[in-house]
């Protein structure tokens, strides 16, 4: 019986350094060879789906935390942030000294100090972990390098917004924007305390999965979801088998039907094998 599998990226498919374990690549390949469908289901926008990720081989994409669906290069859904809301975000974060970037399918548009902030994070990490240079060069460094500076940030093509850690509590950010956005903590730990993301309300990974299953005429009872972060909660609760990574946040583990090993302990491969997906 054909199954459909939804994989988060950050903290699930890739580790904290942005690297995909070889065992995860193998698991995806073997599952597809067996006839199962494997979809990316991520908070990332399409511009952040680097070649190393797409080359693993997937049947389609759910991106922007459920705001974008692509199947066989056909776009089924693309929700965007209203321009007036983008203007509000840019002004608020600038006034409070919060570095951020705006995510679109065509690029990641960084605030004035965002790239320098992320490079400082990378440099500090390498000072403390010089052995991780190779992983950084394959993982987070390409993300930093693809950020676009100097462009007009008041745009009509924005899917969601990510902000870096600062002295401004995320509770204050949530208070400011909760009437217009889903506000959650970042799924990238090195972005720091109070980092997070803003996405279109009423849209999340589960709403996108439901729409996709209807499009494919597939039954939910054959669905699997893998995640680790707070933006995976709805997905894990919606699919038939919601599986938290061993490195998942505690609320995610509590919401899941099962818990596998961490990404670096071959969590995806081990779980695929457990459920007969290989």
Backbone bond lengths (Angstrom), bond angles and torsions (degrees), N, CA, C in turn:
res aa  C-N    CA-C-N  psi(-1)  N-CA   C-N-CA  omega(-1)  CA-C   N-CA-C  phi
1 X - - - 1.468 - - 1.533 109.85 -
2 X 1.334 116.26 127.41 1.461 120.43 -179.36 1.527 111.18 -67.71
3 X 1.329 115.93 134.56 1.460 123.03 176.48 1.535 108.61 -112.54
4 X 1.324 115.65 160.47 1.458 120.84 174.01 1.531 108.29 -124.70
5 X 1.316 115.60 132.14 1.466 123.00 -171.01 1.516 108.64 -121.60
6 X 1.334 116.13 133.15 1.459 122.21 178.88 1.527 109.02 -115.38
7 X 1.340 115.73 123.51 1.464 121.12 -175.85 1.516 110.96 -116.72
8 X 1.314 115.77 120.93 1.455 121.13 166.55 1.532 108.55 -64.45
9 X 1.328 117.21 162.79 1.470 119.73 178.65 1.524 111.15 -101.26
10 X 1.330 117.54 -73.02 1.465 120.90 -171.78 1.522 111.36 -66.24
11 X 1.335 115.66 121.10 1.460 121.12 -179.22 1.510 113.48 84.46
12 X 1.335 116.79 -4.42 1.472 121.47 -178.81 1.531 109.75 -123.90
13 X 1.323 116.29 -72.93 1.467 119.52 175.73 1.522 110.98 -72.48
14 X 1.336 117.08 -38.59 1.462 120.85 178.96 1.524 109.50 -112.92
15 X 1.328 115.48 153.46 1.465 119.90 178.88 1.524 110.75 -85.73
16 X 1.319 116.80 -172.79 1.467 120.91 -174.66 1.518 112.89 -65.09
17 X 1.336 117.67 -16.78 1.464 121.65 178.16 1.522 111.90 -96.94
18 X 1.327 116.80 2.95 1.450 120.87 179.04 1.511 114.35 84.24
19 X 1.339 117.91 17.30 1.446 122.66 -177.13 1.528 110.43 -102.28
20 X 1.339 116.80 137.13 1.460 121.93 175.95 1.525 108.72 -89.47
21 X 1.323 118.76 117.42 1.464 119.55 176.45 1.530 110.97 -59.30
22 X 1.326 116.73 143.17 1.465 120.87 179.86 1.525 111.64 -58.11
23 X 1.336 115.92 -32.86 1.473 118.86 -179.25 1.526 111.25 -66.01
24 X 1.344 116.98 -32.56 1.463 120.26 178.24 1.523 110.45 -70.41
25 X 1.336 116.70 -41.32 1.468 120.17 176.53 1.527 110.14 -59.35
26 X 1.325 115.96 -44.06 1.460 120.64 -179.35 1.522 110.89 -63.84
27 X 1.319 116.69 -42.17 1.461 120.59 -179.28 1.527 111.35 -60.57
28 X 1.329 116.69 -44.61 1.462 120.38 179.26 1.527 110.16 -62.37
29 X 1.321 116.60 -45.11 1.466 120.22 -178.12 1.533 111.33 -62.84
30 X 1.339 116.38 -46.33 1.463 119.97 -178.23 1.528 112.00 -66.45
31 X 1.321 116.58 -38.06 1.465 120.11 179.24 1.528 110.46 -63.85
32 X 1.316 116.90 -42.54 1.464 120.04 179.29 1.522 111.33 -68.69
33 X 1.337 116.19 -37.19 1.466 119.12 177.15 1.528 111.00 -62.51
34 X 1.326 116.26 -28.96 1.463 121.06 178.97 1.530 111.80 -80.54
35 X 1.320 116.79 -4.34 1.458 120.58 176.14 1.514 115.59 102.96
36 X 1.337 117.32 1.45 1.458 120.31 178.93 1.528 110.45 -83.37
37 X 1.315 116.41 156.35 1.463 122.80 176.67 1.522 109.24 -96.53
38 X 1.319 116.85 136.51 1.461 121.36 178.55 1.526 108.69 -127.72
39 X 1.322 115.31 121.08 1.460 121.79 -178.33 1.527 110.72 -116.76
40 X 1.322 115.87 138.96 1.462 120.57 165.13 1.522 107.55 -66.07
41 X 1.323 117.07 138.64 1.462 121.59 175.41 1.522 107.40 -140.59
42 X 1.318 116.91 91.66 1.456 122.09 -163.90 1.520 113.10 -132.74
43 X 1.313 115.12 159.62 1.450 120.24 170.11 1.510 112.30 -77.54
44 X 1.314 117.39 -15.70 1.461 120.80 -179.06 1.527 111.18 -67.97
45 X 1.329 114.82 148.34 1.453 120.14 170.23 1.526 109.14 -85.58
46 X 1.313 116.51 168.12 1.466 120.11 -172.50 1.531 112.04 -60.29
47 X 1.316 117.59 -32.24 1.465 120.26 -179.59 1.519 112.32 -63.97
48 X 1.334 117.67 -18.74 1.467 121.71 179.59 1.522 112.83 -96.10
49 X 1.309 117.07 2.93 1.460 120.31 177.69 1.526 107.94 -90.26
50 X 1.325 115.25 84.38 1.449 121.97 -173.29 1.531 110.77 -69.76
51 X 1.335 117.52 159.76 1.471 121.06 -177.94 1.517 113.92 -51.01
52 X 1.329 117.78 -37.63 1.464 120.34 -179.17 1.523 111.27 -59.46
53 X 1.343 116.84 -32.46 1.461 120.82 178.90 1.527 110.37 -77.51
54 X 1.315 116.59 -51.72 1.464 120.18 -175.73 1.524 112.03 -65.38
55 X 1.347 116.33 -29.82 1.467 119.51 -179.41 1.527 112.95 -68.28
56 X 1.335 117.45 -14.96 1.470 119.85 174.06 1.527 109.13 -59.09
57 X 1.326 115.41 -38.36 1.456 120.74 178.46 1.517 112.07 101.24
58 X 1.333 116.59 108.24 1.460 121.97 -179.83 1.520 109.56 -133.26
59 X 1.332 115.33 161.24 1.456 120.80 179.84 1.517 112.70 -86.21
60 X 1.316 117.42 -12.70 1.452 120.85 178.80 1.506 110.79 172.01
61 X 1.341 115.38 -175.21 1.455 122.14 -171.35 1.519 110.75 -134.52
62 X 1.323 115.91 130.44 1.462 121.70 158.24 1.514 105.22 -110.73
63 X 1.317 116.89 119.15 1.462 121.29 -176.93 1.512 111.77 -126.30
64 X 1.351 114.45 179.88 1.468 121.75 177.43 1.519 111.82 52.82
65 X 1.347 116.16 38.81 1.470 122.72 178.03 1.525 112.08 56.75
66 X 1.338 115.55 37.16 1.465 120.79 177.99 1.504 114.75 101.72
67 X 1.325 117.17 -4.05 1.460 120.73 -177.93 1.515 114.78 -84.80
68 X 1.344 116.59 -3.99 1.464 120.17 -177.28 1.522 109.16 -142.64
69 X 1.338 116.59 132.53 1.461 121.49 177.23 1.528 107.98 -132.11
70 X 1.330 114.67 129.94 1.456 120.36 177.78 1.532 109.37 -133.48
71 X 1.332 116.05 129.74 1.459 122.69 178.38 1.521 108.08 -133.09
72 X 1.323 117.21 123.61 1.467 121.08 179.99 1.525 110.86 50.79
73 X 1.327 115.44 43.43 1.474 123.90 178.62 1.526 113.03 65.07
74 X 1.331 116.41 10.20 1.468 120.85 173.66 1.519 108.78 -98.50
75 X 1.330 117.26 130.25 1.458 121.86 179.26 1.524 109.26 -88.28
76 X 1.329 115.33 116.43 1.467 120.62 179.20 1.518 112.10 -89.14
77 X 1.330 116.15 -28.35 1.460 120.99 -175.50 1.517 109.09 -154.33
78 X 1.319 116.69 138.07 1.465 120.42 173.25 1.522 108.74 -150.89
79 X 1.325 115.61 94.04 1.464 121.65 177.81 1.528 109.22 -86.41
80 X 1.341 116.74 139.94 1.461 120.99 -178.68 1.530 110.25 -128.10
81 X 1.321 114.97 155.78 1.468 121.52 179.45 1.528 109.03 -79.92
82 X 1.320 116.66 133.75 1.464 121.22 178.34 1.526 110.42 -59.66
83 X 1.322 116.62 141.43 1.473 121.23 -176.01 1.521 111.53 -58.30
84 X 1.327 117.67 -39.03 1.466 119.19 -179.54 1.527 111.31 -65.44
85 X 1.336 116.96 -30.62 1.462 120.19 177.25 1.533 110.89 -74.15
86 X 1.327 116.60 -35.74 1.470 119.64 173.78 1.521 109.68 -60.99
87 X 1.312 117.16 -43.29 1.468 121.53 179.21 1.534 110.68 -60.01
88 X 1.323 116.67 -42.88 1.461 122.07 178.61 1.533 110.74 -60.94
89 X 1.334 116.66 -46.14 1.462 121.53 -178.99 1.525 111.00 -62.15
90 X 1.316 116.38 -49.06 1.472 120.98 -177.87 1.530 110.21 -58.94
91 X 1.326 116.97 -46.74 1.463 120.24 -179.24 1.526 111.22 -64.46
92 X 1.326 116.99 -43.18 1.470 121.10 -177.93 1.525 111.38 -63.58
93 X 1.318 116.95 -49.34 1.460 119.94 -178.34 1.525 111.28 -67.68
94 X 1.314 117.78 -38.64 1.469 119.54 176.44 1.527 111.25 -61.81
95 X 1.316 116.28 -42.81 1.468 120.25 -178.90 1.525 112.48 -66.79
96 X 1.335 117.33 -26.85 1.462 121.51 -177.29 1.525 112.92 -104.19
97 X 1.327 117.05 7.51 1.459 120.17 176.49 1.514 114.63 66.68
98 X 1.326 117.10 33.36 1.463 121.78 179.51 1.526 108.81 -101.14
99 X 1.320 117.10 126.19 1.460 121.50 177.60 1.526 109.52 -82.98
100 X 1.324 116.66 142.29 1.461 120.53 -172.62 1.522 109.86 -154.90
101 X 1.337 114.90 168.19 1.463 119.50 170.53 1.525 108.75 -141.88
102 X 1.322 114.50 146.66 1.454 123.42 -178.89 1.526 108.38 -98.18
103 X 1.325 116.82 129.41 1.456 121.38 -175.37 1.527 111.24 -101.15
104 X 1.314 115.25 124.78 1.458 121.07 171.94 1.518 108.18 -130.34
105 X 1.328 117.02 169.80 1.459 119.76 177.45 1.522 111.36 -69.50
106 X 1.327 116.35 -22.49 1.460 120.28 -177.63 1.505 115.07 -94.74
107 X 1.329 118.64 -5.78 1.461 120.27 -179.78 1.509 111.76 164.53
108 X 1.325 114.87 168.56 1.460 122.86 177.40 1.525 107.29 -111.94
109 X 1.321 116.66 117.50 1.456 121.69 -171.32 1.536 109.90 -104.98
110 X 1.334 115.63 114.61 1.457 122.14 -169.16 1.524 112.18 -94.81
111 X 1.335 115.05 144.56 1.461 120.70 171.44 1.529 109.32 -68.70
112 X 1.303 116.48 172.38 1.464 122.03 -168.39 1.522 114.00 -53.55
113 X 1.332 117.91 -44.48 1.462 120.83 -173.67 1.531 113.08 -105.90
114 X 1.319 117.15 7.00 1.465 119.96 -172.25 1.530 112.79 -64.08
115 X 1.327 117.57 -47.46 1.462 119.91 -177.78 1.524 111.27 -63.47
116 X 1.333 116.39 -42.32 1.466 119.94 178.86 1.522 110.49 -63.19
117 X 1.331 117.00 -38.49 1.464 122.20 178.70 1.533 109.92 -62.05
118 X 1.330 116.43 -47.51 1.462 119.69 -179.01 1.527 111.06 -67.05
119 X 1.342 117.14 -37.72 1.469 119.00 177.66 1.524 110.53 -63.71
120 X 1.325 117.56 -37.46 1.471 120.79 176.35 1.522 111.13 -62.85
121 X 1.344 116.42 -39.65 1.462 120.68 176.64 1.529 109.75 -60.77
122 X 1.326 116.16 -45.82 1.465 121.01 -179.77 1.525 110.71 -62.67
123 X 1.335 116.52 -45.78 1.471 120.51 -177.67 1.522 111.26 -63.15
124 X 1.335 116.83 -42.02 1.469 119.94 178.62 1.519 110.87 -63.89
125 X 1.335 115.24 -42.05 1.457 119.42 179.81 1.526 110.88 -62.04
126 X 1.326 117.13 -42.91 1.461 120.46 -179.55 1.522 111.88 -68.68
127 X 1.329 117.51 -32.85 1.464 119.96 175.60 1.528 110.41 -60.60
128 X 1.329 115.34 -38.67 1.469 120.33 -178.20 1.529 112.29 -86.23
129 X 1.338 116.91 -21.74 1.468 121.22 -176.40 1.531 110.16 -136.04
130 X 1.326 118.39 64.31 1.468 119.93 -176.41 1.522 113.60 -59.39
131 X 1.324 116.95 -25.01 1.466 120.76 179.32 1.526 112.59 -68.73
132 X 1.339 116.97 -15.37 1.461 121.27 -175.96 1.527 112.86 -92.35
133 X 1.325 117.35 10.97 1.470 120.55 -176.10 1.521 112.08 -56.45
134 X 1.324 117.26 -44.00 1.457 120.76 -179.01 1.513 112.27 -61.24
135 X 1.334 117.02 -42.76 1.465 120.56 179.77 1.527 111.01 -66.61
136 X 1.334 116.30 -40.70 1.465 120.39 179.64 1.525 110.30 -62.63
137 X 1.321 116.84 -40.80 1.467 120.94 -178.80 1.523 111.81 -65.87
138 X 1.319 117.09 -26.54 1.460 120.86 177.97 1.527 112.26 -93.10
139 X 1.335 116.61 -22.87 1.453 121.23 -172.18 1.512 114.64 -102.47
140 X 1.331 117.01 -92.42 1.466 119.96 -171.47 1.520 113.45 -76.30
141 X 1.343 119.26 -26.09 1.464 119.45 -178.81 1.533 112.16 -61.92
142 X 1.334 119.36 -44.81 1.471 118.42 176.08 1.523 113.15 -60.25
143 X 1.342 116.45 -33.93 1.470 119.41 176.14 1.526 109.49 -61.89
144 X 1.337 116.98 -47.79 1.465 120.80 178.10 1.524 110.50 -57.27
145 X 1.317 115.80 -45.96 1.460 120.54 -173.77 1.522 113.01 -66.57
146 X 1.335 117.37 -25.62 1.469 119.20 -177.87 1.528 112.70 -85.64
147 X 1.321 118.23 -8.69 1.461 120.57 178.34 1.531 109.88 -64.46
148 X 1.317 115.97 136.63 1.464 122.29 -176.74 1.518 109.57 -102.28
149 X 1.325 116.63 124.26 1.463 122.02 179.43 1.528 110.34 -106.12
150 X 1.328 114.81 157.49 1.451 120.54 170.56 1.514 116.18 82.03
151 X 1.315 117.84 3.15 1.466 120.55 178.56 1.528 110.54 -90.34
152 X 1.310 116.06 158.72 1.461 121.27 173.73 1.530 108.12 -63.12
153 X 1.315 117.29 125.63 1.461 121.09 -177.02 1.525 113.23 -88.48
154 X 1.306 117.54 -8.98 1.462 120.13 177.49 1.529 106.55 -88.38
155 X 1.346 114.62 96.81 1.449 121.55 -168.50 1.531 111.24 -128.14
156 X 1.333 115.54 160.89 1.461 121.35 -179.03 1.524 112.42 -105.07
157 X 1.350 117.73 1.63 1.466 120.23 -172.89 1.529 112.87 -114.18
158 X 1.331 117.34 25.17 1.461 120.96 -172.23 1.532 110.81 -89.85
159 X 1.344 115.52 130.54 1.462 122.15 178.04 1.520 112.12 -87.73
160 X 1.327 116.03 -45.18 1.457 122.28 -178.87 1.518 108.62 -162.31
161 X 1.329 115.52 175.69 1.467 121.51 -174.61 1.511 108.97 -132.41
162 X 1.316 116.66 134.45 1.464 121.46 175.06 1.532 108.85 -115.94
163 X 1.325 116.03 141.74 1.464 120.27 179.90 1.520 110.02 -129.08
164 X 1.331 115.45 146.57 1.451 121.98 -177.68 1.524 110.54 -86.81
165 X 1.323 115.52 165.90 1.452 120.77 -179.89 1.516 111.99 -65.01
166 X 1.328 115.13 146.82 1.472 121.67 179.99 1.523 108.14 -156.35
167 X 1.330 115.43 -174.17 1.469 119.74 177.33 1.526 111.99 -79.73
168 X 1.327 116.67 -7.46 1.462 119.89 179.05 1.526 108.59 -82.50
169 X 1.341 118.10 116.35 1.473 120.08 -177.62 1.517 111.56 -59.99
170 X 1.320 115.61 141.78 1.458 119.27 178.94 1.528 110.50 -63.48
171 X 1.327 117.27 -24.86 1.463 119.80 176.63 1.528 110.86 -63.67
172 X 1.339 116.79 -35.44 1.465 120.53 177.63 1.523 110.72 -70.26
173 X 1.325 115.92 -39.44 1.470 119.89 177.71 1.521 109.71 -63.69
174 X 1.328 116.28 -42.84 1.459 120.91 178.99 1.528 110.82 -61.98
175 X 1.313 116.10 -40.60 1.466 120.58 179.29 1.527 111.12 -61.84
176 X 1.324 116.00 -37.95 1.461 121.36 -179.02 1.526 112.36 -69.52
177 X 1.343 116.58 -36.22 1.460 119.91 -168.49 1.526 115.39 -118.28
178 X 1.317 118.86 -1.12 1.468 120.05 -171.85 1.520 113.26 -64.93
179 X 1.330 118.45 -19.48 1.465 119.64 178.54 1.524 112.42 -79.34
180 X 1.346 116.45 -12.96 1.462 119.54 -177.83 1.522 114.13 -124.99
181 X 1.350 117.44 -11.51 1.455 120.41 -175.42 1.521 111.71 -142.33
182 X 1.334 115.23 154.17 1.455 120.27 160.69 1.518 106.65 -76.68
183 X 1.310 117.21 127.68 1.462 121.35 -179.69 1.520 107.73 -119.81
184 X 1.338 116.54 118.33 1.461 119.91 179.46 1.517 110.42 -134.73
185 X 1.326 115.77 162.03 1.457 121.26 176.37 1.523 109.77 -67.42
186 X 1.324 115.81 153.35 1.456 121.06 -178.38 1.526 111.20 -65.26
187 X 1.331 114.71 147.96 1.462 120.58 174.89 1.532 111.28 -91.12
188 X 1.344 116.84 3.23 1.472 121.98 179.38 1.526 107.69 -112.49
189 X 1.326 118.53 99.16 1.468 121.76 -171.73 1.519 114.57 -55.25
190 X 1.336 118.03 -37.19 1.474 118.78 -175.15 1.519 112.66 -71.35
191 X 1.330 118.67 -7.90 1.464 119.74 175.25 1.523 111.28 -70.65
192 X 1.311 117.44 -13.05 1.449 120.78 169.57 1.516 115.71 96.97
193 X 1.330 113.67 169.26 1.454 120.94 179.25 1.524 110.05 -62.87
194 X 1.326 115.91 140.67 1.461 124.60 -179.04 1.530 113.21 73.98
195 X 1.335 117.57 9.93 1.463 119.38 173.50 1.523 109.39 -81.30
196 X 1.319 116.41 157.89 1.456 118.39 -178.44 1.513 112.56 -178.31
197 X 1.325 115.13 -163.99 1.460 120.26 -178.52 1.519 110.60 -146.87
198 X 1.324 114.77 154.20 1.462 123.64 178.11 1.523 107.99 -119.07
199 X 1.314 116.40 127.27 1.464 120.06 179.37 1.522 110.16 -132.69
200 X 1.329 115.39 165.75 1.465 121.68 -175.17 1.523 110.05 -63.32
201 X 1.321 119.32 129.45 1.469 121.43 -178.72 1.519 111.85 -68.00
202 X 1.339 114.54 152.20 1.454 119.74 -179.98 1.509 113.00 78.52
203 X 1.332 115.78 -2.63 1.455 122.06 179.82 1.522 107.81 -119.81
204 X 1.308 116.90 127.60 1.463 120.48 174.13 1.521 107.94 -153.81
205 X 1.306 116.46 -177.20 1.463 119.21 -173.49 1.531 112.45 -62.52
206 X 1.328 117.12 -35.18 1.464 119.35 -178.80 1.529 111.92 -68.55
207 X 1.330 118.41 -38.56 1.468 119.76 178.64 1.528 110.14 -63.96
208 X 1.345 115.97 -36.98 1.464 119.55 178.79 1.526 110.85 -70.32
209 X 1.327 117.10 -40.73 1.469 120.14 179.16 1.527 110.18 -62.13
210 X 1.315 116.85 -43.27 1.467 120.10 178.97 1.526 110.88 -59.80
211 X 1.330 116.09 -44.64 1.466 120.06 179.64 1.527 110.70 -63.46
212 X 1.328 116.25 -41.18 1.463 120.35 -179.77 1.525 111.69 -66.43
213 X 1.325 116.80 -44.42 1.465 119.75 179.27 1.528 110.82 -60.62
214 X 1.315 116.68 -40.35 1.467 119.93 177.59 1.527 110.64 -62.93
215 X 1.328 115.96 -40.87 1.461 120.64 179.36 1.531 111.05 -63.93
216 X 1.332 116.08 -40.88 1.463 120.87 -177.81 1.524 112.80 -84.42
217 X 1.350 115.32 -7.35 1.477 121.28 -177.39 1.536 110.73 58.00
218 X 1.343 114.90 45.76 1.457 121.73 177.94 1.517 109.96 -112.05
219 X 1.325 115.66 148.75 1.462 122.04 -178.88 1.519 110.49 -86.35
220 X 1.315 115.50 137.75 1.471 120.55 -179.80 1.522 112.52 -60.02
221 X 1.330 118.16 -24.89 1.464 120.22 -175.33 1.532 112.53 -66.40
222 X 1.331 116.67 -11.23 1.463 120.55 179.13 1.530 111.39 -107.23
223 X 1.337 117.68 22.67 1.463 121.27 -174.38 1.524 112.25 -107.07
224 X 1.330 114.84 144.66 1.456 123.92 176.37 1.528 108.68 -126.61
225 X 1.325 116.54 145.17 1.456 120.81 174.91 1.515 110.38 -135.64
226 X 1.334 116.28 139.10 1.465 122.38 -179.42 1.527 109.29 -125.27
227 X 1.344 116.24 128.90 1.449 119.26 -179.62 1.506 112.82 -159.89
228 X 1.327 114.72 175.54 1.465 120.49 -177.87 1.516 113.49 -140.35
229 X 1.343 117.67 -19.80 1.456 120.55 -172.45 1.515 113.55 -109.15
230 X 1.332 115.21 175.00 1.459 120.33 -175.91 1.525 112.48 -65.96
231 X 1.330 117.12 -25.87 1.470 117.70 177.61 1.527 112.34 -79.17
232 X 1.341 116.37 3.46 1.467 121.44 175.21 1.530 112.26 -98.88
233 X 1.319 117.82 -6.09 1.461 120.47 -173.65 1.522 112.09 -57.85
234 X 1.332 117.04 -50.89 1.458 120.34 -177.20 1.535 110.78 -62.30
235 X 1.318 115.99 -38.68 1.459 119.85 178.65 1.523 111.41 -61.96
236 X 1.322 116.75 -48.57 1.458 120.00 -176.63 1.526 111.76 -66.50
237 X 1.314 116.56 -31.34 1.456 120.21 178.17 1.526 111.96 -77.27
238 X 1.334 117.40 -26.65 1.463 120.91 -175.65 1.522 112.76 -84.11
239 X 1.331 117.26 -45.10 1.468 119.53 -175.66 1.521 110.46 -68.20
240 X 1.329 115.99 165.04 1.459 120.24 -179.67 1.521 111.85 -66.21
241 X 1.344 115.95 -39.78 1.469 121.26 -179.31 1.527 108.34 -125.76
242 X 1.320 115.36 98.74 1.454 120.79 178.29 1.520 110.04 -94.51
243 X 1.325 116.92 119.79 1.457 120.99 -171.69 1.518 110.24 -122.00
244 X 1.320 116.03 123.70 1.465 122.44 179.11 1.521 109.50 -92.20
245 X 1.312 115.14 142.30 1.459 120.15 174.08 1.536 109.32 -71.63
246 X 1.325 115.93 156.87 1.465 119.85 179.12 1.507 113.29 -62.83
247 X 1.326 116.94 -22.37 1.466 122.88 178.50 1.525 112.56 -95.07
248 X 1.340 117.24 9.44 1.467 121.11 -176.53 1.519 111.75 -68.00
249 X 1.333 114.90 156.91 1.458 120.60 173.53 1.531 108.87 -66.16
250 X 1.328 116.52 151.77 1.461 121.28 -173.26 1.529 113.06 -57.30
251 X 1.356 120.09 -43.66 1.477 118.27 178.54 1.522 112.78 -60.98
252 X 1.319 117.05 -29.66 1.467 121.16 179.12 1.526 109.74 -70.37
253 X 1.323 116.18 -42.37 1.467 120.07 177.67 1.525 110.91 -62.38
254 X 1.326 116.36 -39.20 1.463 120.14 -179.38 1.525 111.75 -67.45
255 X 1.331 116.61 -31.33 1.466 120.38 -177.99 1.523 112.58 -82.84
256 X 1.324 117.02 -16.56 1.465 121.46 -172.88 1.524 112.13 -81.24
257 X 1.330 115.04 158.26 1.463 121.62 173.73 1.516 111.51 -81.89
258 X 1.323 115.73 -22.94 1.456 120.64 -177.31 1.523 108.25 -156.00
259 X 1.329 115.48 159.84 1.469 121.58 177.95 1.521 107.47 -127.11
260 X 1.321 116.04 126.33 1.450 120.31 177.52 1.524 109.76 -100.62
261 X 1.324 117.38 -169.87 1.460 121.51 178.69 1.530 109.63 -76.94
262 X 1.328 116.71 175.48 1.460 120.28 177.88 1.521 109.76 -70.29
263 X 1.329 115.63 168.91 1.467 119.90 178.27 1.521 111.22 -57.86
264 X 1.335 117.36 -42.89 1.465 120.76 -177.26 1.529 112.91 -78.05
265 X 1.314 117.33 -11.99 1.469 121.85 176.05 1.533 110.57 -99.63
266 X 1.326 116.21 22.90 1.467 123.17 175.37 1.528 111.69 67.52
267 X 1.337 115.52 37.05 1.457 120.00 -176.14 1.514 114.56 -58.47
268 X 1.327 117.88 -41.68 1.461 119.77 -179.14 1.524 110.33 -67.80
269 X 1.310 116.55 -49.45 1.467 120.23 -179.24 1.533 110.65 -58.97
270 X 1.324 116.41 -47.21 1.464 119.92 -177.12 1.523 111.69 -61.42
271 X 1.322 116.45 -39.37 1.466 119.51 -179.60 1.523 111.27 -73.13
272 X 1.324 117.34 -40.88 1.470 119.85 176.12 1.522 109.89 -56.85
273 X 1.321 115.79 -42.33 1.464 120.07 179.92 1.532 110.36 -65.95
274 X 1.332 117.01 -42.88 1.460 121.20 -179.23 1.523 111.68 -58.25
275 X 1.336 116.49 -39.24 1.468 120.85 -176.03 1.531 112.94 -95.03
276 X 1.322 116.78 11.88 1.452 119.84 175.01 1.509 114.45 69.22
277 X 1.324 116.58 30.38 1.465 120.86 -177.77 1.521 112.59 -90.79
278 X 1.325 116.14 -7.68 1.472 120.33 -178.23 1.528 111.28 -100.01
